[in-house]
Amino acid sequence: MAASSTLESLTEALRRLPGVGVKSAQRMAYHLLQHDREGALRLARALEQAVATVRHCERCNTFTEAPVCSTCLDPARERRQLCVVETPADQAAVERSGSYHGLYFVLMGRLSPLDGIGVHDIGLEKLLARATDGEVQELIVATNFTAEGEATAHVIAQALKGRGPSVTRLARGVPVGSELEYVDLGTIAHALSDRR
Amino acid sequence: MAASSTLESLTEALRRLPGVGVKSAQRMAYHLLQHDREGALRLARALEQAVATVRHCERCNTFTEAPVCSTCLDPARERRQLCVVETPADQAAVERSGSYHGLYFVLMGRLSPLDGIGVHDIGLEKLLARATDGEVQELIVATNFTAEGEATAHVIAQALKGRGPSVTRLARGVPVGSELEYVDLGTIAHALSDRR
């Protein structure tokens, strides 16, 4: 391949995107330069603008351009409920379900000691301050049902024990539309013990 | 999700990368903003610089920053052989084999009528001019062995018939290290008819 250090820098920079390896980065670089230079410039501008303007909401910690995000400012929201999620994508999933009308707190991560992510690396302290501000009466922990998500939920519940809001967790159980035959044993066990 | 139009523009811009869908684009945007803002800025700069400086080599059509790429300028190269490939990645593969020392011509695409890519959309005319400049004595067609690559090879061979250089094609056959039992029938048929 003809040496082009600019092309190599571009490939290197693209490789820093999550899930992108050498081959994909090369393919992206060739595609942008051959077929979509306008898209490349648009991406460059979008990156610069996002880095310059996107910050964390002072109240719920999600990404926003204003000091406080639009969800937190929405007067129609039930202010006594606070749903704790790991990422903005999780928040979007809860929001799409259409059955929650309270506020959110986005941790922007989860505890993961193996990856060196401890209580100070995610928004836990900010969450504790927010949860004990007297306004929140119920904290719904909606971290993922993975080992790390469960550990995070446990730490949150422990930290808030006897300090104000009641702490609940999303129900574990059989997913809607599924047949028991194909549901994993752990889920069935939880669905049995949490039966109502 | 808290509405952040900047974040949405970034996700949209990332989606234009080949192989990146909504979920991946969102994950990339969150990752860059949460964990690698420096990487985001580096990518933005790399994109801008590449769009500004990378162009096509006047002789071989590959990506380069100079008018003529370093491979074409290399005096140690055998100038009577010209290897035609579809992309710079293909050129790199031939180069890594270490068994070719001639020059290259990079089509930057392949004929694909179904996708609306005809003879004027890839570097065919530039190739014909280059192949009939009197210097080239053998044109080695190394387009891919796909339907589109074969069609491209056919068109090149037809266009150059009786116009100077001899046109050869990479050998089709059983890949090195493979067992016949697991080789597809088309490959075995070609290996039989091309036996030597």
Interface residues (C-beta under 8 A of the other chain):
Chain A: M1 A2 A3 S4 S5 T6 L7 S9 L10 E12 A13 L14 R16 L17 P18 G19 K23 S24 Q26 R27 M28 A29 Y30 H31 L32 L33 Q34 D36 R37 G39 A40 L41 R42 L43 A44 R45 A46 L47 E48 Q49 A50 V51 T53 V54 C57 C60 T62 F63 T64 E65 C69 S70 T71 C72 T87 P88 A89 Q91 A92 E95 M108 G109
Chain B: M1 A2 A3 S4 S5 T6 L7 S9 L10 E12 A13 L14 R16 L17 P18 G19 K23 S24 Q26 R27 M28 A29 Y30 H31 L32 L33 Q34 D36 R37 G39 A40 L41 R42 L43 A44 R45 A46 L47 E48 Q49 A50 V51 T53 V54 C57 C60 T62 F63 T64 E65 C69 S70 T71 C72 T87 P88 A89 Q91 A92 E95 M108 G109
